[in-house]
Amino acid sequence: MDRIMEFVTVRGLVLMPGGTVSFDLGREQSKQAVKRALKQDSEIFIICQRNIEIDQPQQEDLYNVGMISRIVQVDTKKKDMLRIVVHGMQMAELQELVYPQESRFPMAKVQEIQEVNNLTKVEEETYRRSLLERVEVFLESGTEKEVRLLVHLTAIQDLSELIFELTQYLNFRFQDKQSILEAKDLRSRAELLGRLLSDEIAISKMRLDIANKMKTSIGEKQKRNIYREQIRVLKQELGEEEDQDEQADCYEKQIEELEANEEVKEKIRKAVQRFRSMTSYMSESSVLQDYIDTMLAMPWDHVSEENTDLAKAERILEKDHYGLEKIKERIVEYLAVHIYHQDSDAPILCLVGPPGTGKTSIAKSIARALDRRYERICLGGVKDEAEIRGHRKTYVGAMPGRIATAMRHAGTSNPVLLLDEIDKMGTDHRGDISSAMLEVLDSAQNSQFRDHYLETPMDLSRVLFIATANSVDTIPKPLLDRMEVISVSSYLEPEKYEIARQYLIPQQIARHGLTKKDISFGKGAIYAIIRGYTREAGVRNLERTIAKVCRKVVKQIMDEDVVKLPMKITAKNIEMFLGCEKYNEKTLKKRSEIGLVHGLAWTSAGGDTLDIEAIVLSGTGKVTFTGNMGDVMKESAQLAALSVRARAGQEGVEDSFFQEHDIHLHIPEGAVPKDGPSAGITMATAIYSAVTQKAVDYNLAMTGELSLLGQVLPIGGLREKIVAAKARKIHKILVPKENQKDIEELSEEVREGLTIVYVSTLEEVLREAIV
């Protein structure tokens, strides 16, 4: 009987009568056919295409016989896909594809096929038993373990049903299943299935033979890596060659050419031997290959040529940076010693100073001056010890540590390695990273530095390590002891002016596509930017502010607002580009006052002046401190009050005065945290002035720690503090006697115009300060 019905073409799938299968539909034609069939009788024609790679098959691309099926279930949950479950009902032959009116999708004209049974009852039973026997042998071969299937098949008495059930279940090629479906009668169908079963049994026996050939080999290797041997024997039977041997041979050649000692080469050779015995399908193979590649890429004994011209090195350092004389001098000294004595140890320098003072950039210049490769390792926030020593290969995703990785990237065993922000390393349950750095930065140990991933000693003695830090307080003492600390001080205004004129302005002009014909900065404008728009120890914000001016000029040029070029930036028109000044200079009162003393402080942005105020009120003897003081500063204030009370009798102040009066000590700018002991003598002078009602010299500032017995102790940050005093037009400074050597090291430019008085006791301080 002929029928015209909706149809679906499938790839690699042949449906048998009585079989139920599910599959996904992605073609629009197939999805529309299913939807139309559901609106009618839910019957659809399923037919397989000959070539699974054809996306839009025509009638000649389809097999002749398919299956009239009933749609059991439709699932639309998948995006752009339609999953259906169908049940095979009746074989049918495709006659032609017809196009209904007003439809762009065809329908199938099919003719139902009635099965021809040309067997007698005896022959049918014989074929049935023969097929069951072969299936039983097939299941006993070890390929299929579902023995329960045999019980189910034995219960089927109809030969045709048995054939279709076996064909649907067994993993034949879809072309073979289609041949069974298209067989002209029951005899042909039974014989074809018997031959296919015999072929499957033969293939199973061959696989068993290959497994038997492996037994001797497995015994010799103690039954190691059974699956590896199976693949190897299979490749031998097929006559295929392994790519592993070619890669291993390539590694052997690289080992011979590698600049490394014999211990390293032997370690890599053993890894290559293991790699040669593996196959590319094993996960361990890729891990081992990564390890070998890393070992071969390390610069074990490869030393790059470096600059031996002292004059050239000095010229590069002078060209790249203004100031930083101590660092430049130390690098030139190292280079001189290295040229004179090739086996000298490389120094381990630690540059300590405020942000933006050029610590990181000077490391690049050092590498350029020495003609060495440069690598930067940022240690800020690093807490895991494995970041330095590497991970052991037993861990998933193991890799070398940062030191070994930097050496690999440098490609030489004598690079310049910058250990940036070494003062900001952390510690947690994964280990102490500072302890791991001890081996790296110890010249007596780093020639045998062992990374956990490499498992082989690596020589770091030729590396020039340069560390940077903002403060040494957070660096562990054993680690600090291994480094040569060089202080990088904050810049003076004249130094900032020269840096801006020689470096920052030309760089920003070029970076913004401008030239000297477009823009020029006057001296007054540069000083106005330094004083009114930046307050820092370095020049980082100064560079940003200059860049802002350049952007404004570019915009004006684009808008054609500039009447005349070059645009001259002066102190008078700087507000046009930057707005009002952010920072105002503190005004110095021109008269001496009671209870007001100028102190000096060091901050991360450089030096600053610190006014300290004290008053005495009637009360019960309380001493109050305000102004956001830290614990150390409060202790210094208590010591200052006690020291003044111990000496007040010399000025005729009775001890009962302190029981009948309250002392209030205050430091303005209460929103800014303040701490440290260096304001001890300043607070004592303020309290003394308030108690005795004697004024303090307005043109004087002081700094120094005070002991309980009235001794003035040394402090740090003197250079920055003196610069701050000069900026506020203060001409007389009191400093601890023990800091005299630090003052003498300062340049004449810093000390010019100042009267520096050295004091060692509180009495000397009061004698100089009280007017």
Secondary structure, DSSP 4 states (H G I P E B T S, - for coil): -EEEE-EEEESS--PPTT-EEEEEE--HHHHHHHHHHHHTTSEEEEEEBS-TT-SS--GGGB-SEEEEEEEEEEE--STT-EEEEEEEEEEEEEEEEE--TT-SS-EEEEEE-PPP----HHHHHHHHHHHHHHHHHHHHTTS---THHHHHHHT---HHHHHHHHHHHS---HHHHHHHHH-SSHHHHHHHHHHHHHHHHHHHHHHHHHHHHHHHHHHHTTT--HHHHHHHHHHHHHTPPPHHHHHHHHHHHHHHH--S-HHHHHHHHHHHHHHHTS-TTSHHHHHHHHHHHHHHHS-SS--------HHHHHHHHHHH-SS-HHHHHHHHHHHHHHHH-TTPPPPEEEEE--TTSSHHHHHHHHHHHHT--EEEEE-TT---THHHH---TTSTT----HHHHHHHHHTSSS-EEEEETGGG--EETTEEHHHHHHHHT-TTTGGGEE-TTT-SEE--TT-EEEEEES-STTS-HHHHHTSEEEE-PPPPHHHHHHHIIIIIHHHHHHHTT--TTTEEE-HHHHHHHHHHT---SSSHHHHHHHHHHHHHHHHHHHTT--SSSSEEE-TTTHHHHH-S-S--PPPPPSS-EETEEEEEEEETTEEEEEEEEEEEEESSS-EEEESSB-HHHHHHHHHHHHHHHHHGGGGT--THHHHHEEEEEE-S-TTS-B--STTHHHHHHHHHHHHHT-EE-TTEEE--EE-TTSBEEP-S-HHHHHHHHHHTT--EEEEEGGGHHHHHTS-HHHHTT-EEEEE-BHHHHHHHHB-
